[in-house]
Amino acid sequence: MTPAHGPDTGASVVSAVVEFRGGSAMIPASRDVVQGFVTRLAERGLDLTDTFLDAARLVATELVTNALRHAPGPCRLELTLVDDRVEFAVSDTGDAFPTFLPRDPVRVGRHGLEIVTRLCGEVITKPHAAGKTVYARLPLV
C-alpha cells in the first residue's frame, strides 16, 4: 500500500488516496484507511452517526474485495468528503463492470454490491483507459 499523496492541503477538501499493489492484505488495509479518514472528519467537527464508521469500513471492504477478485493488477482507493456524503472511488485494471445479481437470501456470498447499494443508494461504474472506477457515496447521517 502506498499513499498517492499526503494529507490534503485545502481547508474545505477532505480526501485520502491510497494505491494498493494487490494481494489480500489490501482488504484490511482499506479498513485502516477508512478509520483514519473518519478520524479526520470527526476532528473537523463533523457530526457522524454511531454507525457511520462501521458502514464506511464495510463499503470499502466490499469495493476493494471486488477489485481484488475480479481485476488483475493494482487498485486505488480514494475517499472524498462531498457535501454530506463520503465518496468512495475504487479504480482497478479490469474492464468488466460489476455484476448486480438478483436478490437471493439463500445464496452464499456475492452480496457485496447489494450491501453497498443498500448503504449508499447507488453504485456507479465508469470506464477509463486502464480499466474502471466504481463510485459509491455514503451519507454522513
N, C-alpha and C positions, 0 to 999 in steps of 0.2 A: 504494500500500500504506500503510495507516495502522494503527499499533498500537492495539488496542482498549483496552488498559490497560498500565500499566508492569510492571516485574518484580513477581513475586508477593511478598507480604509475610509469608505464613505460613511457618513454619520447615519444615513437613512437606510442603507442596504445592509442586510444581514445575510451572509451566504457562506457556504462551505463547499469545497470541491475536492474530491479525492479520486485518484486514479488507482485502480486495482490491477495488478498484473495477472490475476487469475487464481484459481485454487479455492478450496473450500474455506480457507481462513478469511476470505473476503466477506463471508456472511456475518460472522460475529464482529468483524472489524467495522462493518457498515452500521451495526447497532451502536458501537462505541462512537462513531462519527455523529450519529443522531443524538446520543447522550450529550456530547459536547456542544452541539448546536442548540439543543433545547436549554442547556445551562446558560448559554449566551443570551437566548431570548428572555429567560427569566431575569438575568442580570440587567437587562434593559427595561425591566419593569412590565413586560407583557403579562397579561393575566391569562394563564393557561389552566385548562381543566385538569382535574386529578388524573384523568385517564389519557391525557394527550401524549405523554412520553411513551407509554406502552403502545398506543396506536401508531405513533410515528416509527417506533422501532419495528413494529410488525410490517408496516408498509415498506420500509427499507429492506427488511429481510426478504419479503416476498419478491420484490422487484429485482434485487440483486441475485437471489436464488434463481430466478428465471433466466437472467443473463448468463449465469454460470452454467446452467443446464442446457440452454438452447442456442448458445452462440460461442463460436471459437474466439479465443484471444481475450484481451483485457476488457475491462469495463470501467465506466466513470460514473460516480455518484455525485450529483450536485443538489444541494439543498438551498432554497432561497425563500426568504420571507416576502410574500406578495400579498399586500393588503392584510386581510385577516386569515390568511392561509399560509401553509408551508408547501412550496412546490418541490416535489421530488422529480428529478430528471435522471434516468439511468440510461446511459448510452452503451451500446455494445457493437460488436462487429458482425453480428448476424443480420441477414437480410429478411428472414421470415418474421412476420408480425406475430404477436402473441395470439393464441387461440383461446377464445372465450367458449367454454363448454357449457351446455345446458345445466341448470341446477340439478344436482343429483345427490341427495343426502346419504345414499349408501356407497357412493364412490369413495374409495380411499385415495387421498392425495389429489393433486391437480386442482386445488381450490384457491390458489394464490390470487389470481385475478379477480375471482369472485369476492374474496376478502377485501382486496384493495378497492374495488369498485364500491363495495358496501360502505367502507370507511370514507372514501374520498368523493363518491358520487359519479366519477367517470375516470377513465384511463384513456389517454390519447397517445397514439404512436405515430411518429414522423420519421420517414426515411431520410438518410443523408448518404453522402458518397461512400462512407466507410461502414455503413450498417444502419442502425436506427437508434432513436431515443424514445423511451417510454416516459410519459409525464403523468403525474397524479398530484392533486392538491388536497391537502388535509386541513380542514378548518381548525383554527386555534381553540374554538369553544364549541 
